[in-house]
Amino acid sequence: MIGIVDYNMGNLASVQNAFDKLGSKTNIESNPDKLQAYDKLLLPGVGAFGDAMEHLNRNGMNEAIIEYAQSGKPILGICLGMQLLFDTSREFGEHKGLGLIEGEIVAFDKTQFNHPLKVPHMGWNELFVTHDTPLFEGLNDPYLYFVHSFHALCDDKFVIGKSFYGYEFIAAVNRENVYGIQPHPEKSHDNGLKILKNFINL
């Protein structure tokens, strides 16, 4: 059973529908005391980092997610859910994240271009797999759907995928049992379903 964390910020129905297509049982969970009962945990997300962390902190879900990660069971963060895995974000101020992966979330740098870089980065883009990982098994630099204005900065040892929008940016990360991807697999058709299937099989 996969738990989908509910913190009033994610497109939960579309994520759950994607797992339904794969025949995997999921439950949308808002009670932090119940997280440990799940085999895997998915942290979706659409919205602002600070608001998301406020929701997670309000009922202790932040501590429950950290405890879950320490148990060694797989966690996958999607889009904002991936960004929440990091130490901090500079989105509308500075906000503390879950601290499961060392690094920070920053805005796309629009200052280095002769023409304006349109933000958010929205649409289909190629994800270049930089390290072998079971999350991307059977995929060869897939095209996936992105919608985001901020991206991660971290040590290369955590990076398993990059993409390019004006410049190269980190699009997927992994630290032990904790995974994160910036694109939306639930909106990425067959390639996205393959990623979710690989997560199920971890």
Sequence and secondary structure as in RCSB ss.txt:
>XXXX:A:sequence
MIGIVDYNMGNLASVQNAFDKLGSKTNIESNPDKLQAYDKLLLPGVGAFGDAMEHLNRNGMNEAIIEYAQSGKPI
LGICLGMQLLFDTSREFGEHKGLGLIEGEIVAFDKTQFNHPLKVPHMGWNELFVTHDTPLFEGLNDPYLYFVHSF
HALCDDKFVIGKSFYGYEFIAAVNRENVYGIQPHPEKSHDNGLKILKNFINL
>XXXX:A:secstr
 EEEE SS S HHHHHHHHHHTT  EEEE  GGGGGG SEEEE   S HHHHHHHHHHTTHHHHHHHHHHTT  E
EEETHHHHTTEEEE TTS EE   SEEEEEEE   TT SS   SSEEEEEE EE S  GGGTT SS EEEEEESE
EEEE GGGEEEEEESSSEEEEEEEETTEEEESSBGGGSHHHHHHHHHHHHT 
